[in-house]
Amino acid sequence: MKATIWHNPGCGTSRNTLAMLKDAGVDVTVVKYLKTPPTADKLAQLYRDAGITPQQGLRLRGTEAEARGLPQADDATVLAAMAAEPKLIERPLVETDKGVRLCRPKEKVLEIL
């Protein structure tokens, strides 16, 4: 099985999810999204495939998302903000042939393995 993880190595949940993927023998492509952010279109596809809204994929902790009104903003505004400032993306996102999950908690990754 192959998977792509949008990963922040500074995040414990992201590191633990990556370790779970590797322990399961998954061929993992690691995208350090803070350095190589996904486009708004890619984010839209990931959230659609995960069955969540862009607002549900918004990182609130440690960001100015709430002060900027992003949790109440329309999808296009949220996606544009995330693409421009990837620190607004909650992590980790994992994509496999079985789907996409925002892996909080990390065990959510088991749903797509």
Rosetta constraint file for C-alpha pairs under 8 A:
AtomPair CA 1 CA 25 HARMONIC 7.86 0.50
AtomPair CA 1 CA 26 HARMONIC 5.31 0.50
AtomPair CA 1 CA 27 HARMONIC 6.14 0.50
AtomPair CA 1 CA 96 HARMONIC 7.65 0.50
AtomPair CA 1 CA 97 HARMONIC 7.95 0.50
AtomPair CA 1 CA 113 HARMONIC 7.79 0.50
AtomPair CA 2 CA 26 HARMONIC 5.65 0.50
AtomPair CA 2 CA 27 HARMONIC 4.64 0.50
AtomPair CA 2 CA 28 HARMONIC 5.87 0.50
AtomPair CA 2 CA 29 HARMONIC 7.78 0.50
AtomPair CA 2 CA 96 HARMONIC 6.13 0.50
AtomPair CA 2 CA 97 HARMONIC 7.47 0.50
AtomPair CA 3 CA 26 HARMONIC 6.71 0.50
AtomPair CA 3 CA 27 HARMONIC 6.23 0.50
AtomPair CA 3 CA 28 HARMONIC 4.90 0.50
AtomPair CA 3 CA 29 HARMONIC 6.21 0.50
AtomPair CA 3 CA 94 HARMONIC 6.72 0.50
AtomPair CA 3 CA 95 HARMONIC 5.50 0.50
AtomPair CA 3 CA 96 HARMONIC 4.58 0.50
AtomPair CA 3 CA 97 HARMONIC 7.64 0.50
AtomPair CA 4 CA 28 HARMONIC 5.64 0.50
AtomPair CA 4 CA 29 HARMONIC 4.66 0.50
AtomPair CA 4 CA 30 HARMONIC 5.94 0.50
AtomPair CA 4 CA 31 HARMONIC 7.18 0.50
AtomPair CA 4 CA 94 HARMONIC 5.61 0.50
AtomPair CA 4 CA 95 HARMONIC 5.20 0.50
AtomPair CA 4 CA 96 HARMONIC 6.69 0.50
AtomPair CA 5 CA 18 HARMONIC 7.36 0.50
AtomPair CA 5 CA 28 HARMONIC 7.12 0.50
AtomPair CA 5 CA 29 HARMONIC 6.37 0.50
AtomPair CA 5 CA 30 HARMONIC 5.19 0.50
AtomPair CA 5 CA 31 HARMONIC 6.06 0.50
AtomPair CA 5 CA 92 HARMONIC 6.58 0.50
AtomPair CA 5 CA 93 HARMONIC 5.70 0.50
AtomPair CA 5 CA 94 HARMONIC 4.43 0.50
AtomPair CA 5 CA 95 HARMONIC 6.53 0.50
AtomPair CA 6 CA 30 HARMONIC 6.37 0.50
AtomPair CA 6 CA 31 HARMONIC 4.88 0.50
AtomPair CA 6 CA 32 HARMONIC 5.99 0.50
AtomPair CA 6 CA 33 HARMONIC 5.57 0.50
AtomPair CA 6 CA 91 HARMONIC 6.93 0.50
AtomPair CA 6 CA 92 HARMONIC 5.60 0.50
AtomPair CA 6 CA 93 HARMONIC 5.21 0.50
AtomPair CA 6 CA 94 HARMONIC 6.44 0.50
AtomPair CA 7 CA 14 HARMONIC 5.85 0.50
AtomPair CA 7 CA 15 HARMONIC 7.67 0.50
AtomPair CA 7 CA 18 HARMONIC 7.96 0.50
AtomPair CA 7 CA 30 HARMONIC 6.41 0.50
AtomPair CA 7 CA 31 HARMONIC 5.80 0.50
AtomPair CA 7 CA 32 HARMONIC 4.98 0.50
AtomPair CA 7 CA 33 HARMONIC 6.11 0.50
AtomPair CA 7 CA 91 HARMONIC 6.68 0.50
AtomPair CA 7 CA 92 HARMONIC 5.53 0.50
AtomPair CA 7 CA 93 HARMONIC 7.37 0.50
AtomPair CA 8 CA 14 HARMONIC 6.10 0.50
AtomPair CA 8 CA 15 HARMONIC 7.54 0.50
AtomPair CA 8 CA 32 HARMONIC 5.84 0.50
AtomPair CA 8 CA 33 HARMONIC 6.86 0.50
AtomPair CA 8 CA 34 HARMONIC 7.04 0.50
AtomPair CA 8 CA 91 HARMONIC 7.17 0.50
AtomPair CA 8 CA 92 HARMONIC 7.29 0.50
AtomPair CA 9 CA 14 HARMONIC 6.69 0.50
AtomPair CA 9 CA 15 HARMONIC 6.00 0.50
AtomPair CA 9 CA 32 HARMONIC 7.63 0.50
AtomPair CA 10 CA 14 HARMONIC 7.94 0.50
AtomPair CA 10 CA 15 HARMONIC 7.75 0.50
AtomPair CA 11 CA 15 HARMONIC 6.23 0.50
AtomPair CA 12 CA 16 HARMONIC 6.03 0.50
AtomPair CA 13 CA 17 HARMONIC 6.05 0.50
AtomPair CA 13 CA 91 HARMONIC 7.90 0.50
AtomPair CA 13 CA 92 HARMONIC 7.31 0.50
AtomPair CA 13 CA 103 HARMONIC 7.94 0.50
AtomPair CA 13 CA 104 HARMONIC 7.30 0.50
AtomPair CA 13 CA 105 HARMONIC 7.34 0.50
AtomPair CA 13 CA 106 HARMONIC 6.11 0.50
AtomPair CA 14 CA 18 HARMONIC 6.18 0.50
AtomPair CA 14 CA 91 HARMONIC 6.45 0.50
AtomPair CA 14 CA 92 HARMONIC 5.14 0.50
AtomPair CA 14 CA 103 HARMONIC 7.98 0.50
AtomPair CA 14 CA 106 HARMONIC 7.60 0.50
AtomPair CA 15 CA 19 HARMONIC 6.21 0.50
AtomPair CA 16 CA 20 HARMONIC 6.23 0.50
AtomPair CA 16 CA 106 HARMONIC 6.84 0.50
AtomPair CA 17 CA 21 HARMONIC 6.32 0.50
AtomPair CA 17 CA 92 HARMONIC 7.53 0.50
AtomPair CA 17 CA 103 HARMONIC 7.23 0.50
AtomPair CA 17 CA 106 HARMONIC 5.22 0.50
AtomPair CA 17 CA 107 HARMONIC 7.61 0.50
AtomPair CA 17 CA 109 HARMONIC 7.15 0.50
AtomPair CA 18 CA 22 HARMONIC 6.28 0.50
AtomPair CA 19 CA 23 HARMONIC 5.96 0.50
AtomPair CA 20 CA 24 HARMONIC 6.15 0.50
AtomPair CA 21 CA 25 HARMONIC 6.62 0.50
AtomPair CA 21 CA 26 HARMONIC 5.47 0.50
AtomPair CA 21 CA 28 HARMONIC 7.17 0.50
AtomPair CA 21 CA 109 HARMONIC 7.98 0.50
AtomPair CA 22 CA 26 HARMONIC 5.51 0.50
AtomPair CA 22 CA 27 HARMONIC 7.35 0.50
AtomPair CA 22 CA 28 HARMONIC 7.16 0.50
AtomPair CA 31 CA 36 HARMONIC 6.89 0.50
AtomPair CA 32 CA 36 HARMONIC 6.00 0.50
AtomPair CA 32 CA 37 HARMONIC 7.64 0.50
AtomPair CA 33 CA 37 HARMONIC 4.38 0.50
AtomPair CA 33 CA 38 HARMONIC 6.70 0.50
AtomPair CA 33 CA 86 HARMONIC 6.73 0.50
AtomPair CA 34 CA 86 HARMONIC 5.51 0.50
AtomPair CA 34 CA 87 HARMONIC 6.49 0.50
AtomPair CA 37 CA 83 HARMONIC 6.25 0.50
AtomPair CA 37 CA 86 HARMONIC 5.87 0.50
AtomPair CA 38 CA 42 HARMONIC 5.85 0.50
AtomPair CA 38 CA 43 HARMONIC 6.28 0.50
AtomPair CA 38 CA 83 HARMONIC 6.25 0.50
AtomPair CA 39 CA 43 HARMONIC 6.22 0.50
AtomPair CA 39 CA 83 HARMONIC 5.44 0.50
AtomPair CA 40 CA 44 HARMONIC 6.10 0.50
AtomPair CA 40 CA 79 HARMONIC 5.03 0.50
AtomPair CA 40 CA 80 HARMONIC 5.70 0.50
AtomPair CA 40 CA 82 HARMONIC 7.27 0.50
AtomPair CA 40 CA 83 HARMONIC 5.42 0.50
AtomPair CA 41 CA 45 HARMONIC 6.31 0.50
AtomPair CA 41 CA 79 HARMONIC 7.96 0.50
AtomPair CA 42 CA 46 HARMONIC 6.18 0.50
AtomPair CA 43 CA 47 HARMONIC 6.13 0.50
AtomPair CA 43 CA 54 HARMONIC 7.81 0.50
AtomPair CA 43 CA 79 HARMONIC 6.83 0.50
AtomPair CA 44 CA 48 HARMONIC 6.01 0.50
AtomPair CA 44 CA 54 HARMONIC 7.03 0.50
AtomPair CA 44 CA 79 HARMONIC 7.05 0.50
AtomPair CA 45 CA 49 HARMONIC 6.00 0.50
AtomPair CA 46 CA 50 HARMONIC 6.06 0.50
AtomPair CA 46 CA 95 HARMONIC 7.65 0.50
AtomPair CA 46 CA 100 HARMONIC 6.32 0.50
AtomPair CA 47 CA 51 HARMONIC 6.03 0.50
AtomPair CA 47 CA 52 HARMONIC 5.24 0.50
AtomPair CA 47 CA 53 HARMONIC 5.96 0.50
AtomPair CA 47 CA 54 HARMONIC 6.19 0.50
AtomPair CA 47 CA 57 HARMONIC 7.26 0.50
AtomPair CA 47 CA 100 HARMONIC 7.65 0.50
AtomPair CA 48 CA 52 HARMONIC 6.16 0.50
AtomPair CA 48 CA 53 HARMONIC 7.06 0.50
AtomPair CA 49 CA 99 HARMONIC 6.19 0.50
AtomPair CA 49 CA 100 HARMONIC 5.68 0.50
AtomPair CA 50 CA 99 HARMONIC 6.59 0.50
AtomPair CA 50 CA 100 HARMONIC 4.63 0.50
AtomPair CA 50 CA 101 HARMONIC 5.19 0.50
AtomPair CA 50 CA 102 HARMONIC 7.20 0.50
AtomPair CA 52 CA 56 HARMONIC 6.08 0.50
AtomPair CA 52 CA 57 HARMONIC 7.24 0.50
AtomPair CA 53 CA 57 HARMONIC 6.61 0.50
AtomPair CA 53 CA 75 HARMONIC 7.58 0.50
AtomPair CA 54 CA 58 HARMONIC 6.36 0.50
AtomPair CA 54 CA 75 HARMONIC 5.98 0.50
AtomPair CA 54 CA 78 HARMONIC 6.45 0.50
AtomPair CA 54 CA 79 HARMONIC 6.54 0.50
AtomPair CA 55 CA 70 HARMONIC 7.38 0.50
AtomPair CA 55 CA 71 HARMONIC 5.43 0.50
AtomPair CA 55 CA 72 HARMONIC 7.63 0.50
AtomPair CA 55 CA 73 HARMONIC 7.93 0.50
AtomPair CA 55 CA 75 HARMONIC 7.19 0.50
AtomPair CA 55 CA 78 HARMONIC 6.77 0.50
AtomPair CA 57 CA 89 HARMONIC 6.26 0.50
AtomPair CA 57 CA 90 HARMONIC 5.40 0.50
AtomPair CA 57 CA 102 HARMONIC 7.38 0.50
AtomPair CA 58 CA 65 HARMONIC 7.67 0.50
AtomPair CA 58 CA 71 HARMONIC 7.41 0.50
AtomPair CA 58 CA 78 HARMONIC 7.81 0.50
AtomPair CA 58 CA 82 HARMONIC 7.82 0.50
AtomPair CA 58 CA 88 HARMONIC 5.74 0.50
AtomPair CA 58 CA 89 HARMONIC 5.27 0.50
AtomPair CA 58 CA 90 HARMONIC 5.37 0.50
AtomPair CA 59 CA 63 HARMONIC 6.91 0.50
AtomPair CA 59 CA 65 HARMONIC 7.30 0.50
AtomPair CA 59 CA 87 HARMONIC 7.40 0.50
AtomPair CA 59 CA 88 HARMONIC 4.91 0.50
AtomPair CA 59 CA 89 HARMONIC 5.28 0.50
AtomPair CA 59 CA 90 HARMONIC 4.34 0.50
AtomPair CA 59 CA 91 HARMONIC 7.87 0.50
AtomPair CA 60 CA 64 HARMONIC 7.17 0.50
AtomPair CA 60 CA 65 HARMONIC 5.67 0.50
AtomPair CA 60 CA 66 HARMONIC 6.58 0.50
AtomPair CA 60 CA 88 HARMONIC 7.21 0.50
AtomPair CA 60 CA 90 HARMONIC 7.99 0.50
AtomPair CA 63 CA 87 HARMONIC 7.28 0.50
AtomPair CA 63 CA 88 HARMONIC 6.53 0.50
AtomPair CA 64 CA 68 HARMONIC 6.14 0.50
AtomPair CA 65 CA 69 HARMONIC 6.34 0.50
AtomPair CA 65 CA 70 HARMONIC 5.29 0.50
AtomPair CA 65 CA 71 HARMONIC 6.97 0.50
AtomPair CA 65 CA 88 HARMONIC 6.98 0.50
AtomPair CA 66 CA 70 HARMONIC 5.90 0.50
AtomPair CA 66 CA 71 HARMONIC 6.29 0.50
AtomPair CA 69 CA 73 HARMONIC 6.29 0.50
AtomPair CA 70 CA 74 HARMONIC 7.97 0.50
AtomPair CA 70 CA 77 HARMONIC 7.59 0.50
AtomPair CA 70 CA 78 HARMONIC 5.99 0.50
AtomPair CA 71 CA 78 HARMONIC 7.85 0.50
AtomPair CA 73 CA 77 HARMONIC 6.20 0.50
AtomPair CA 73 CA 78 HARMONIC 6.34 0.50
AtomPair CA 74 CA 78 HARMONIC 6.40 0.50
AtomPair CA 75 CA 79 HARMONIC 6.06 0.50
AtomPair CA 76 CA 80 HARMONIC 6.04 0.50
AtomPair CA 77 CA 81 HARMONIC 6.16 0.50
AtomPair CA 78 CA 82 HARMONIC 6.20 0.50
AtomPair CA 79 CA 83 HARMONIC 6.14 0.50
AtomPair CA 80 CA 84 HARMONIC 6.15 0.50
AtomPair CA 81 CA 85 HARMONIC 5.84 0.50
AtomPair CA 81 CA 86 HARMONIC 7.89 0.50
AtomPair CA 81 CA 88 HARMONIC 7.44 0.50
AtomPair CA 82 CA 86 HARMONIC 4.99 0.50
AtomPair CA 82 CA 87 HARMONIC 7.25 0.50
AtomPair CA 82 CA 88 HARMONIC 5.26 0.50
AtomPair CA 82 CA 89 HARMONIC 5.84 0.50
AtomPair CA 90 CA 102 HARMONIC 7.65 0.50
AtomPair CA 91 CA 102 HARMONIC 6.55 0.50
AtomPair CA 91 CA 103 HARMONIC 7.03 0.50
AtomPair CA 91 CA 104 HARMONIC 7.64 0.50
AtomPair CA 92 CA 102 HARMONIC 5.86 0.50
AtomPair CA 92 CA 103 HARMONIC 5.58 0.50
AtomPair CA 92 CA 104 HARMONIC 7.46 0.50
AtomPair CA 93 CA 100 HARMONIC 7.03 0.50
AtomPair CA 93 CA 101 HARMONIC 5.78 0.50
AtomPair CA 93 CA 102 HARMONIC 4.54 0.50
AtomPair CA 93 CA 103 HARMONIC 6.09 0.50
AtomPair CA 94 CA 100 HARMONIC 5.54 0.50
AtomPair CA 94 CA 101 HARMONIC 5.49 0.50
AtomPair CA 94 CA 102 HARMONIC 6.54 0.50
AtomPair CA 94 CA 103 HARMONIC 7.03 0.50
AtomPair CA 94 CA 109 HARMONIC 7.06 0.50
AtomPair CA 95 CA 99 HARMONIC 5.78 0.50
AtomPair CA 95 CA 100 HARMONIC 4.33 0.50
AtomPair CA 95 CA 101 HARMONIC 6.72 0.50
AtomPair CA 95 CA 112 HARMONIC 7.91 0.50
AtomPair CA 96 CA 100 HARMONIC 6.36 0.50
AtomPair CA 96 CA 112 HARMONIC 6.46 0.50
AtomPair CA 96 CA 113 HARMONIC 7.37 0.50
AtomPair CA 97 CA 112 HARMONIC 7.80 0.50
AtomPair CA 98 CA 112 HARMONIC 5.10 0.50
AtomPair CA 98 CA 113 HARMONIC 7.00 0.50
AtomPair CA 99 CA 112 HARMONIC 5.81 0.50
AtomPair CA 100 CA 112 HARMONIC 7.00 0.50
AtomPair CA 101 CA 108 HARMONIC 6.60 0.50
AtomPair CA 101 CA 109 HARMONIC 6.39 0.50
AtomPair CA 101 CA 111 HARMONIC 7.95 0.50
AtomPair CA 101 CA 112 HARMONIC 7.43 0.50
AtomPair CA 102 CA 108 HARMONIC 7.29 0.50
AtomPair CA 102 CA 109 HARMONIC 7.93 0.50
AtomPair CA 103 CA 107 HARMONIC 6.74 0.50
AtomPair CA 103 CA 108 HARMONIC 4.96 0.50
AtomPair CA 103 CA 109 HARMONIC 5.68 0.50
AtomPair CA 104 CA 108 HARMONIC 6.53 0.50
AtomPair CA 107 CA 111 HARMONIC 7.89 0.50
AtomPair CA 108 CA 112 HARMONIC 7.88 0.50
AtomPair CA 109 CA 113 HARMONIC 6.77 0.50
